[in-house]
Amino acid sequence: MCLAIPGRIESIEGDQANINFGGALKTANISMVDCKVGQWAVVHAGFAIEIMDEEEALDTIKLWNEFIDSGTADVKKPN
């Protein structure tokens, strides 16, 4: 099962974009989507597979944070 968290596109160079996932910058291939800097992308296996609007992205991040903070998830936070 794959779980995806939206990230904000910070820069684009050719088919590659730097995407910010809560402060962690990752590079992803954007050849499968039409996007621009400032938009939010869902990335799977190194490829952006969906572009979502900011409201939906922030709502998704909020839900993830609530789930993690609820104690229901068995998540180890990094040191």
C-alpha positions in Angstrom: 0.0 0.0 0.0 1.3 3.5 -0.9 0.5 6.6 1.0 1.1 10.0 -0.5 1.5 13.4 1.1 1.3 16.5 -1.1 4.4 18.7 -1.5 4.8 22.2 -2.9 6.8 22.7 -6.1 9.7 25.0 -5.4 11.6 25.0 -8.7 11.4 23.3 -12.1 14.3 22.4 -14.5 13.2 20.5 -17.5 11.3 17.4 -16.4 12.5 17.6 -12.8 11.1 19.6 -9.9 12.3 20.3 -6.4 9.3 19.6 -4.2 9.1 20.6 -0.5 7.5 18.1 1.8 7.3 19.8 5.1 10.8 21.1 4.8 12.3 18.1 3.1 13.2 18.9 -0.5 13.0 16.0 -2.9 13.4 15.8 -6.6 10.7 14.3 -8.7 10.0 13.8 -12.4 7.1 16.0 -13.6 6.7 14.7 -17.2 3.3 13.1 -16.4 1.6 16.3 -15.2 1.2 19.9 -16.3 2.5 22.0 -13.4 4.2 25.2 -12.4 6.2 26.5 -9.4 3.9 27.1 -6.4 1.5 24.3 -7.1 1.1 21.2 -5.0 2.0 17.7 -6.3 1.4 14.2 -5.2 4.5 12.1 -5.9 4.7 8.3 -6.2 7.9 6.4 -7.0 9.7 9.6 -8.0 7.0 10.8 -10.4 4.5 13.6 -9.8 1.2 11.8 -10.5 -1.4 14.5 -9.6 -1.6 18.3 -9.1 -3.9 19.5 -6.4 -5.1 22.9 -5.3 -3.6 24.5 -2.2 -6.8 24.1 -0.1 -7.0 20.3 -0.8 -3.3 19.9 -0.2 -3.4 21.8 3.2 -6.5 19.8 4.2 -4.7 16.6 3.4 -1.6 17.6 5.4 -3.8 18.6 8.3 -5.6 15.2 8.3 -2.2 13.4 8.3 -1.0 15.5 11.2 -4.2 14.8 13.2 -3.8 11.1 12.6 -0.2 11.0 13.6 -0.8 13.1 16.7 -3.9 11.0 17.7 -1.7 8.2 19.0 -3.6 5.8 16.7 -0.7 5.5 14.3 2.4 3.6 15.3 4.8 6.2 13.9 8.3 6.8 15.1 9.2 10.5 14.8 12.7 11.2 13.7 15.2 12.5 16.3 
